[in-house]
């Protein structure tokens, strides 16, 4: 896509959105309309040195679009309520389902290609596997309201006869990397682990409350945010047919592996203490996730993904060590 084209990016003050904004800037794109709730001062550092042409509050976006009628060439819809510990479904429904429908309908009406953020949380405990097959979407059983909301929108999107000229829903697995400083409890274990090491010299990990998994050996597909941005950028070039696509590394790793990699990056001996998992999330906890990445790769994406050790080393040395932003 030509560098002078205009991109609309929702969630631009958040973790993945602000990283993508910076990545697009580095590729030469500056005509970007950023959308988010901008009242959280902790998020300002995520975007205040980035290039963009308009900053629009999430709540007034559609009024703003109607009033200004800008020519938009591509939409990245990454804005969402992502708190998996928020159990009031009405909040997720409003922001993750209804708002996303409005984005979809706008892109359809204006004939704008769309990439939006879905989630691996849609897969629940993985009874049906982790394959981005449209045939199983209706049968998936997410474990929390966040996952339910993401799956409800995926289901809705697949049923639509009126669609954007091209669209992709990306099922993000466990993303980590710079610009997540504001996320608090929902920041990655790498962020929390690094800070625990700096403060106490040890890291606390949840015990396993599933007899099939030893403490610390719960498995997730951890993907570095740099790879998320690369795939989004590749998709912007119009490379795949419309539909849902997994976005993980395709390789599950343990939380113990993850924390050990942080200690190794810091040249310290691993020191892990296991603590009870909070009861409010025990029955909603994913013990294993691993993206089936064949669909994206078969579509032509050939870039290698960061290994867990490579991603953590870059995150720790380049960003966390100096509290730097991307």
C-alpha positions in Angstrom: 0.0 0.0 0.0 1.3 3.5 -0.9 2.9 5.4 2.0 0.5 8.4 1.5 -2.6 6.3 2.1 -4.6 6.9 5.3 -4.9 4.2 8.0 -7.5 4.2 10.8 -6.1 2.4 13.9 -8.2 1.7 17.0 -6.6 0.8 20.3 -3.7 3.1 19.4 -2.9 4.0 22.9 -2.8 0.4 24.1 -0.1 -2.2 24.1 -0.3 -3.8 20.6 -1.9 -0.8 18.9 0.8 1.6 20.0 3.5 -0.8 18.9 1.8 -1.2 15.5 1.6 2.6 15.3 5.3 2.9 15.8 6.0 0.0 13.4 3.9 1.7 10.7 5.8 5.0 11.3 9.1 3.2 10.8 7.7 1.8 7.5 7.0 5.4 6.3 3.3 5.6 7.2 2.3 8.9 9.0 -1.3 9.5 7.7 -2.8 7.6 10.6 -6.0 8.4 12.5 -5.6 7.0 16.0 -8.6 6.1 18.1 -8.7 5.1 21.8 -9.7 6.5 25.2 -6.9 9.0 25.9 -7.7 9.9 29.5 -5.3 7.3 31.0 -2.0 9.3 31.5 -0.1 6.0 31.9 -0.8 5.4 28.2 0.4 8.7 26.9 4.0 7.5 26.6 2.8 4.8 24.2 1.9 7.3 21.5 3.1 10.8 22.3 6.3 10.6 20.1 4.5 8.8 17.3 3.4 10.3 14.0 -0.4 10.6 13.2 -2.8 13.1 11.7 -5.8 12.9 14.0 -6.5 11.7 17.5 -10.2 10.7 18.0 -11.8 9.5 21.2 -13.3 6.1 20.9 -16.7 7.1 22.1 -17.2 9.8 19.4 -15.5 8.0 16.5 -18.6 7.3 14.4 -19.9 10.8 14.8 -16.5 12.1 13.9 -16.3 9.9 10.8 -19.8 11.1 9.7 -18.9 14.7 10.2 -15.5 14.7 8.6 -16.0 12.0 6.0 -12.3 11.2 5.6 -10.9 9.0 2.9 -9.6 5.9 4.7 -7.7 3.2 2.9 -7.2 0.6 5.6 -8.6 -0.1 9.1 -6.8 -1.9 12.0 -9.3 -2.5 14.7 -7.3 -3.5 17.8 -9.3 -1.6 20.4 -11.1 -3.8 22.9 -11.8 -4.5 26.6 -9.1 -7.1 27.2 -9.4 -7.7 30.9 -10.0 -11.5 31.3 -10.8 -10.9 35.0 -13.7 -8.6 34.2 -16.8 -10.9 34.5 -19.5 -8.4 33.6 -20.3 -9.5 30.1 -22.3 -6.4 29.3 -19.0 -4.4 29.3 -17.3 -6.8 26.9 -20.4 -7.0 24.7 -20.6 -3.2 24.3 -16.9 -2.7 23.5 -15.9 -6.0 21.8 -19.1 -7.0 20.0 -21.3 -4.0 19.3 -18.5 -1.5 18.7 -16.8 -4.1 16.4 -20.0 -4.5 14.4 -20.0 -0.7 13.8 -16.4 -0.8 12.6 -17.3 -3.7 10.3 -20.4 -2.0 8.9 -18.4 1.2 8.3 -15.7 -0.7 6.4 -18.4 -2.5 4.4 -20.2 0.7 3.5 -17.0 2.5 2.5 -15.3 -0.5 0.9 -12.3 -0.5 3.2 -10.1 -3.6 4.0 -10.2 -4.5 7.7 -7.9 -6.4 10.1 -9.3 -6.9 13.6 -8.1 -8.5 16.8 -9.7 -11.7 17.8 -8.2 -13.9 20.5 -7.0 -17.4 21.4 -9.3 -17.0 24.4 -12.0 -18.1 22.0 -10.7 -21.6 22.1 -11.5 -22.1 25.8 -9.8 -25.1 27.3 -8.9 -26.4 23.9 -11.4 -29.3 23.7 -11.7 -28.7 19.9 -8.0 -28.0 19.4 -6.4 -24.7 18.3 -7.1 -24.8 14.6 -8.4 -21.6 12.9 -11.1 -23.6 11.1 -14.3 -21.7 10.5 -16.3 -24.9 11.0 -15.6 -25.1 14.7 -16.3 -21.4 15.6 -19.9 -22.0 16.6 -18.9 -24.9 18.9 -16.2 -23.2 20.8 -16.6 -22.7 24.6 -14.6 -19.8 25.9 -13.8 -19.8 29.6 -14.5 -16.1 30.4 -16.6 -13.2 29.2 -13.7 -11.7 27.3 -13.3 -14.9 25.3 -17.0 -15.2 24.8 -17.3 -11.6 23.4 -14.4 -12.2 20.9 -16.0 -15.4 19.8 -19.4 -13.9 19.4 -18.0 -11.3 17.0 -16.2 -13.9 15.0 -19.4 -15.9 14.7 -21.3 -12.8 13.6 -18.6 -11.8 11.1 -18.7 -15.2 9.5 -22.4 -15.0 8.9 -22.3 -11.6 7.2 -23.2 -11.5 3.5 -22.2 -7.8 3.4 -18.5 -7.6 4.1 -15.5 -5.3 3.7 -13.7 -6.0 0.4 -11.2 -8.0 2.5 -11.1 -8.8 6.2 -9.0 -10.8 8.6 -9.7 -11.6 12.2 -6.4 -12.4 14.0 -6.6 -14.8 16.9 -3.8 -13.4 19.1 -2.2 -15.9 21.5 -0.1 -14.7 24.5 1.4 -11.5 23.4 4.3 -9.8 25.3 6.6 -6.9 24.6 7.2 -3.2 25.1 4.4 -0.6 25.7 2.5 -2.9 28.2 3.6 -0.8 31.2 0.1 0.5 31.8 -1.6 -2.9 31.9 -1.2 -3.7 35.6 -2.4 -7.2 36.5 -3.1 -7.9 32.8 0.5 -7.3 31.7 2.5 -10.3 30.6 4.3 -12.6 33.1 7.6 -11.5 31.5 6.9 -7.9 32.6 5.9 -9.0 36.1 8.7 -11.5 36.3 11.4 -9.0 35.4 10.1 -6.5 38.0 9.9 -9.2 40.7 13.5 -10.2 40.0 14.7 -6.6 40.2 12.8 -6.1 43.5 13.1 -9.4 45.4 15.4 -11.7 43.3 12.7 -14.3 42.9 9.6 -14.8 40.8 6.3 -16.1 42.0 4.4 -18.4 39.6 1.0 -20.0 40.0 0.9 -23.6 41.2 -0.9 -26.0 38.9 -4.4 -27.0 40.1 -4.6 -29.5 37.3 -3.0 -32.9 37.9 -1.9 -33.2 34.3 0.5 -30.3 34.7 3.3 -29.8 37.2 3.8 -26.4 38.9 5.3 -24.0 36.3 4.7 -26.3 33.4 1.4 -24.8 32.3 2.0 -24.3 28.5 1.1 -21.2 26.4 2.0 -20.0 23.0 3.9 -16.8 23.8 4.4 -14.4 20.8 6.5 -11.3 20.7 4.7 -8.1 19.8 7.2 -7.4 17.0 5.9 -10.5 15.2 2.3 -9.3 15.6 3.2 -6.0 13.9 5.1 -7.8 11.0 2.1 -10.0 10.3 -0.4 -7.0 10.5 1.8 -5.1 8.1 2.0 -8.0 5.7 -1.7 -8.4 5.8 -2.1 -4.7 4.9 -0.5 -5.5 1.6 -3.6 -7.7 0.7 -1.9 -11.0 0.9 -4.6 -13.5 2.1 -8.2 -14.5 1.5 -10.7 -13.2 4.1 -11.3 -15.1 7.3 -10.0 -16.0 10.8 -6.3 -16.6 11.3 -4.3 -17.8 14.3 -1.3 -15.6 15.3 1.0 -17.4 17.7 4.4 -19.0 17.2 3.0 -22.5 16.8 5.2 -23.7 19.7 3.8 -23.9 23.3 6.3 -23.2 26.0 6.0 -23.3 29.8 5.9 -20.5 32.3 9.0 -22.0 33.9 10.8 -21.7 30.5 9.7 -18.1 30.3 11.0 -17.1 33.7 14.2 -19.1 33.3 14.8 -17.1 30.1 14.5 -13.8 32.0 16.9 -15.0 34.7 19.4 -16.2 32.0 19.1 -12.8 30.2 20.0 -11.1 33.4 22.8 -13.6 34.1 21.1 -14.7 37.3 20.4 -18.2 38.7 16.6 -19.0 38.4 14.8 -18.6 41.7 11.1 -19.4 41.4 8.5 -19.8 44.2 5.1 -21.3 43.5 2.0 -19.8 45.0 -1.7 -20.7 44.9 -3.7 -19.5 41.9 -6.5 -17.0 42.9 -9.8 -18.9 43.2 -11.6 -16.5 41.0 -9.7 -17.6 37.9 -8.9 -21.3 38.7 -11.8 -22.7 36.7 -11.3 -20.3 33.9 -7.6 -20.9 33.4 -6.1 -22.2 30.1 -3.4 -24.8 30.9 -2.4 -25.3 27.3 -2.5 -23.2 24.1 -0.7 -23.7 20.9 -1.5 -22.0 17.6 -2.0 -24.2 14.6 -0.1 -21.8 12.2 -0.6 -23.8 8.9 -3.3 -21.5 7.5 -1.2 -18.3 7.7 1.9 -20.1 6.4 0.0 -21.7 3.6 -1.2 -18.2 2.6 2.4 -17.2 2.0 3.7 -15.8 5.3 7.3 -17.0 5.5 9.0 -14.7 8.1 10.4 -16.6 11.1 9.0 -15.8 14.5 11.1 -14.9 17.5 11.9 -17.8 19.7 10.8 -17.3 23.4 14.5 -16.8 24.4 15.1 -14.3 21.5 12.0 -12.3 22.2 12.6 -12.1 26.0 16.2 -11.1 25.5 15.2 -8.2 23.2 12.4 -7.1 25.5 14.5 -7.2 28.6 17.6 -5.6 27.2 16.1 -3.1 24.8 13.1 -2.0 26.7 12.5 -3.2 30.3 16.1 -2.5 31.5 15.6 1.2 30.7 11.8 1.4 30.9 11.9 2.3 27.2 9.0 2.4 24.8 8.8 1.3 21.2 
